[in-house]
Amino acid sequence: EFLLQHSPAGTFLFDDFGWAETVFTPFFMRFWFLEYYEDFALPRDDRYARVQRWVDACLAHPAAQQVTKEQIVKL
């Protein structure tokens, strides 16, 4: 709801990759661990479409390319 209220059509919370993305992107990367070992995934539901767009954009950002999904899962 927060993303929809403050940036309904945007990719990030505000105009660009900022502090919110800097804080949350490492958590999104750790969800790979949960996806692999616990079969966790964000529900593919329209209610979560804005969140999924944000997560995808954060993970695709150059600042998030320091480690791979495989490294997170194996670590």
Secondary structure, 3 states (H helix, E strand, C coil): CHHHHHCCCCCCCCCCCCHHHHHHHHHHHHHHHHHHHHCCCCCCCHHHHHHHHHHHHHHHCHHHCCCCHHHHHHC
